Amino acid sequence: MVSVVEDRVLTQDVFEDLARHAIRAEEALRLEFVNGKLGVKAVPDGDRGRIIAWLTQICMQSDPNRWLFGEQGLRIESYRRGNARPDATLAPIDTFVGQGEWASADGVLMVVEVTSYDEDTDRRDRVEKPRAYAETGIPVYLLIDRDTCEVKVHSQPDGVRYEQVVTVPYGKTVTLHDPVGIELDTEPLKSWVR
């Protein structure tokens, strides 16, 4: 027997309500809504957590008035029709005060994704999210790619894509362009890959 399901468009309001209930039902389930598609974000592993802790220390040393927020939900894409939960978001420390679970991306300086070891990481972290973050106008997207042992710094969003993408292997130094303004030595990342 085949079930026929009528195609329905998932709206942002319905998604946010679904995500709120999913978090309450199962702590390990975290949802995103990127490029009109519902996605499940992998639960962070210990290496990912260590990478974010390392990056947090670097960001705090650079400017104590900014914070690298972990797992802050953001409204993204053109006209803010999507929702993402980056692994980390760099912003002035009071940026998200008074906002709910899904905050405006206004004031965000950088988003960070650390690849997970699942089958859709290529599409999600390397294709869909760079476009969505560029559409939102987030100045820097830092992708720490544990599959390829590379760091990709996307910068200069033009409203559709990032005009500049710099890729370096782990062990090299890379510039996180303004407004971040950090020289990032990626040598420690070699310790946190499988």
C-alpha distance (Angstrom), angle and dihedral (degrees) to the residues before:
residue distance angle dihedral
M1 . . .
V2 3.79 . .
S3 3.77 122.6 .
V4 3.76 118.0 -144.0
V5 3.76 114.8 -147.8
E6 3.75 120.5 -166.4
D7 3.82 112.1 -123.2
R8 3.76 109.6 -110.3
V9 3.75 130.3 -176.6
L10 3.78 113.6 -124.3
T11 3.78 109.2 -135.3
Q12 3.77 124.3 -151.0
D13 3.82 91.9 -113.8
V14 3.81 91.8 52.8
F15 3.80 90.4 46.2
E16 3.82 93.3 51.7
D17 3.80 91.0 49.7
L18 3.82 90.9 48.2
A19 3.82 91.8 48.4
R20 3.81 91.8 49.2
H21 3.81 91.3 53.3
A22 3.82 93.4 43.0
I23 3.80 92.0 55.8
R24 3.79 91.0 51.5
A25 3.81 92.4 46.9
E26 3.77 97.3 48.1
E27 3.80 123.8 9.7
A28 3.81 91.6 -154.6
L29 3.82 94.7 58.2
R30 3.80 115.4 88.5
L31 3.79 120.6 171.5
E32 3.80 133.6 -155.7
F33 3.81 131.7 -172.4
V34 3.83 109.1 -151.0
N35 3.80 127.6 160.2
G36 3.80 90.4 -3.7
K37 3.80 91.9 -58.2
L38 3.77 129.3 115.3
G39 3.80 111.8 -130.1
V40 3.78 137.3 179.8
K41 3.79 115.3 -133.0
A42 3.79 115.7 -140.2
V43 3.78 118.4 -112.4
P44 3.82 108.8 -105.5
D45 3.79 116.7 -102.7
G46 3.81 125.5 -146.3
D47 3.80 94.9 -96.1
R48 3.80 91.6 51.9
G49 3.79 89.6 49.9
R50 3.80 90.7 51.1
I51 3.81 91.5 49.7
I52 3.81 90.8 52.6
A53 3.84 91.0 47.4
W54 3.83 89.7 51.5
L55 3.80 91.7 49.5
T56 3.82 91.5 46.0
Q57 3.81 90.6 56.3
I58 3.80 91.2 50.8
C59 3.81 93.2 48.3
M60 3.82 93.0 47.8
Q61 3.81 91.8 50.2
S62 3.79 89.2 50.6
D63 3.82 95.8 52.5
P64 3.83 124.3 -8.4
N65 3.83 90.4 -159.9
R66 3.80 89.9 69.6
W67 3.79 128.2 66.5
L68 3.78 134.4 -158.7
F69 3.80 101.1 -133.8
G70 3.79 116.3 -156.6
E71 3.80 120.1 -136.8
Q72 3.84 96.3 -9.6
G73 3.80 108.2 167.8
L74 3.82 112.4 -125.7
R75 3.78 134.6 -167.2
I76 3.79 104.5 -129.0
E77 3.82 144.8 171.9
S78 3.78 129.6 47.5
Y79 3.78 111.2 -27.6
R80 3.86 87.8 1.8
R81 3.81 93.7 -84.8
G82 3.79 94.1 146.3
N83 3.77 138.1 64.1
A84 3.79 126.9 -146.0
R85 3.76 133.8 174.4
P86 3.83 104.5 -153.4
D87 3.78 117.2 -159.1
A88 3.81 85.9 -116.9
T89 3.79 138.5 0.5
L90 3.82 123.9 -159.8
A91 3.79 114.1 -148.9
P92 3.80 141.1 137.5
I93 3.79 106.8 -70.3
D94 3.84 96.6 -107.0
T95 3.82 96.8 43.6
F96 3.81 96.5 108.7
V97 3.81 99.1 37.0
G98 3.81 109.9 130.4
Q99 3.79 93.9 11.9
G100 3.77 124.8 114.7
E101 3.77 132.1 -127.7
W102 3.83 91.6 -63.8
A103 3.79 107.4 49.2
S104 3.77 132.8 -173.3
A105 3.80 114.3 -97.1
D106 3.81 90.4 -135.2
G107 3.79 108.3 126.3
V108 3.81 94.6 18.9
L109 3.81 110.8 138.4
M110 3.80 100.2 -174.1
V111 3.79 141.4 -2.7
V112 3.79 122.4 -151.6
E113 3.78 129.9 -154.9
V114 3.79 124.3 -175.3
T115 3.79 110.5 -161.7
S116 3.77 117.9 -114.5
Y117 3.77 125.5 -147.7
D118 3.80 98.3 -107.2
E119 3.79 134.0 113.4
D120 3.80 99.6 -105.1
T121 3.81 99.0 47.6
D122 3.82 90.8 101.1
R123 3.79 94.4 56.8
R124 3.79 96.0 36.4
D125 3.83 105.4 40.8
R126 3.81 100.5 27.0
V127 3.82 101.9 37.2
E128 3.80 116.7 14.9
K129 3.79 101.7 36.2
P130 3.82 97.1 48.7
R131 3.79 88.9 54.0
A132 3.81 93.5 45.0
Y133 3.81 93.4 47.6
A134 3.83 91.3 47.2
E135 3.82 90.8 49.8
T136 3.80 87.7 52.6
G137 3.81 91.2 52.1
I138 3.81 97.1 -119.9
P139 3.84 103.1 164.3
V140 3.83 99.0 -140.4
Y141 3.81 133.1 24.4
L142 3.80 113.2 -170.1
L143 3.80 115.2 -163.2
I144 3.79 116.1 -168.9
D145 3.79 101.7 -164.0
R146 3.79 112.0 -159.9
D147 3.82 92.8 -180.0
T148 3.80 95.2 60.0
C149 3.85 96.7 24.9
E150 3.81 89.4 -125.3
V151 3.77 137.7 125.1
K152 3.80 118.6 -140.1
V153 3.78 120.6 -163.6
H154 3.80 113.0 -163.2
S155 3.82 114.9 -166.6
Q156 3.80 143.5 158.2
P157 3.82 99.9 50.2
D158 3.79 113.3 -155.3
G159 3.81 96.6 -168.4
V160 3.80 92.9 -92.4
R161 3.81 106.4 45.0
Y162 3.78 142.0 -12.3
E163 3.80 110.0 -86.4
Q164 3.79 94.1 -154.9
V165 3.81 126.5 47.6
V166 3.80 119.9 173.8
T167 3.81 118.0 -170.0
V168 3.80 123.4 -167.3
P169 3.81 131.4 170.7
Y170 3.79 119.3 -116.2
G171 3.79 108.6 -80.7
K172 3.82 97.2 43.7
T173 3.79 128.2 99.4
V174 3.79 118.0 -114.8
T175 3.80 132.0 -173.9
L176 3.79 120.1 -121.3
H177 3.80 96.5 -152.2
D178 3.80 126.1 -133.9
P179 2.92 134.1 -39.1
V180 3.83 83.4 39.2
G181 3.81 96.0 40.9
I182 3.80 100.6 -174.1
E183 3.80 131.3 137.7
L184 3.80 103.9 -141.8
D185 3.81 119.2 -154.9
T186 3.81 103.0 -156.5
E187 3.82 96.9 -168.0
P188 3.85 93.8 107.1
L189 3.82 90.9 59.2
K190 3.80 89.3 73.7
S191 3.82 87.9 72.8
W192 3.80 94.8 57.1
V193 3.81 105.7 56.6
R194 3.80 129.7 94.5
